[in-house]
Amino acid sequence: MNCALMDSLVTESPLILGSGSPRRKRILAGLGLEFVIDVPDADETALDDETPVEHVRRLAWLKAATVAGRYDEGTIIAADTIVVLDGELLGKPRDPEHAIEMLTMLRGRWHEVYTGVAAMRCSDGASAGGVEGTDVFIRFLEEGEIAAYVAGGEPLDKAGAYAIQDCGAALVEQVRGCFYNVVGLPVVRLCDVLKQLDCLNHTS
């Protein structure tokens, strides 16, 4: 499927997704865009005194710059997503026990999801970025429900130990803000970033 709306935003080929996330790949493919994938090797360790917004903004830029250094032309898209509870960053769980611990902390409470998005034009180094935030409420989960969800394996490679677009949808009671941000790539924010980069074709 071709999406003329999105094609008008990306004027330099190739479009390169600087991410190994299958969720981001699925979102871009769903928009009808043609792209290649180049996974950046970036240290995602948070810096001391770095806020969640600063963290995702920095990592999105870092990932985009890392991939852009490999190309002479094209547009790089990179992103970083984190889950935050009471100011604490919740990354991917280390093991099933850690996933259970995370979900136990999140149940019956609101938390925040932040995604930093960066786009970089390889031909001249021009770049733009932004950060999207979404509030998510996880319903109160019984211990057996948490154990069953973790046993299925889905949480083990997800920030915050859940996937809102898959089986984890049964955990989420409310969302305030962009759904796709929680999946890992806020589409409207991405469009805004591409416009900031002046990738928009202007027609009369």
N, C-alpha and C positions, 0 to 999 in steps of 0.2 A: 504494500500500500504506500502511495506517495502522499505526503502532507505538504501542500503548497505553502501553508502558513509557516511551518518550521523551515522549509527549504529557503524561504525568503530571509530567514535570520542568519543563515550560515552561507556566506558567499565565498569562502576560501576552502578549497578541498586539498587534502582529505580532512574529514572530521575525525578527530582522534579522542577516544574516551580513555583518560588516564586513570583507570580503575579496573580491578579484577572482580568487582561486585556483580554477580548475576542479576541482582535487583536493578541496578543502574542500567545494565545492558538491556534488560527487559523494557524499562521505561523508554529509553531512546528508540529501541526497535518499534515499540508501540506507537511512537510519534511518526513513524515512517522514514526515519533518517537512516542514511547509509553511513557507516563509520567503521573504523578499525579500533582494536583495543591494544593499548600499550600500558602495562602495569608498572607504576613507579615503585622504586625501592626507597621508601621514606621512613625515617624514624618517627613514630607516632607518639613518643613519650611526651607527656605534658611538661611544660616548663614551670619552674617555681613561680608562684603568684600570678599565673596565667589564668584569666577567666575563661569559662567555657566558650564564650563568643570569640575571644581572642585565639583560643586553641584551634577551633575549627577553621577560622579565617586563615591562620598561619599555615595549617596543614594543607588546605586546599591550594593555596599559593605555591607551597613547596612541591606538592605533587605535580601541579601544572608546569612549573619551571623545570622540574626534573625530566619530564617527558618532552617538553619543548626543545630541550637541548639536543635531542636526537633527530630533529627535523628541520628542513629549510623552508617548508611551506605547510599550510594547513592551520586548523584551529584546534587547540587542545581544550577539552572540558575535564575538570577534575573536581572532586568533592570529598568532604569528610563529615561523618555523622557521629554524634555522641548522644548518650542518654545522661541526664543530670537529675539527681535526687538530693535535695537539701544542699545544693552547691557541690556535691561530690560527683565526679565523672565516673560513669559506669561503662566500661569498655566491654570487650568480648570476654565471656567467662573462661577461666583457665581449665575447668573440668566440670563434670556434671554437678558435683557438690557446690561449686561456686555459682553455677547457674541457679540451683535451688535457693541459695542464699540471696542472690539478687532478686529473684521473683518474690521471695518472702518479704523482702524490703519494699518492693514496689506495690504489692497487693493492697487494694483498698485505698490507694493514694494517687494524687496527681504527681506527675513529673514532667520534665521538659525534654524535648528533643531538638537539637540544633544541628543544622547542616551548613557548612561553609561551601560555597560554589565559586570556582574561578575559571575564567576562560582566557586563553593566551593565543595571540596570533603569531605564528612562527616567523613569518616573513619580515616583520619589523619589531617584534617583541612587545607590541601593545597588549595590555591586559586589563581586565576588569573583574570585580568580584563582589560578593555579598553574602549575607548570612540570613537564614530563615529559622524561625523558632516556632514550635508547636507544643501545646500542652496536651498530655495524654493521661487519662484516668484508667488504671487497671482495676477491674472489679475484684472484690475480695475472693481469693482462691483458697479452697481447702488444700490441705497438705497433699492429699491424694491426687488432686488435679495437677498440682505443681510437679509432683513426682512423675506422673504419667506424661505430661508435656515434655519434661526434660528427657525422659527415657526414649522418646521418639527421635531425639537427636537434633531437632530443629534449632533450639536455642544456642547451640555450642559455638556458632560462628557469627552470632548477632550481638551488636551492642545492646546492653540491657537485658540480654538473654530472651528476647522474643522477636517474632516476625509478624508485624501487623497484617501483611498481605497474604499470609498463609494460615496455618493452623492457629497461630497466635492471635488471629482476629477474634477468636472466642474468648480471649482474655481482656480485650479492650472494650470498655463500656462507653467512653466518651472521648472525642477528639476536638480540640479547639485550635483551628488553624489548618494548615496545609497537610492533607493526608499523605501526599507523595513525599513530603519532607520526612515523614516517619519511615517511609520505605527506603529513603536514601538519596533522592534527587528531586528537590522541589521544582516542578516544571515552570511555574510562573516566574519564580526567582531566576531560573536559568534563562528564560526569555529576556528578562530585564538585564541580566549580565551581558548577554549577547548584544542587546541594544546599546548598552554602555560602551561596548567595544566597537560600536558603529558597524556591526555586521549586517544591519538591516538594509535590504534593498529598498530604495525609495522609488515608487512608481508614480507617474502623473495620472 
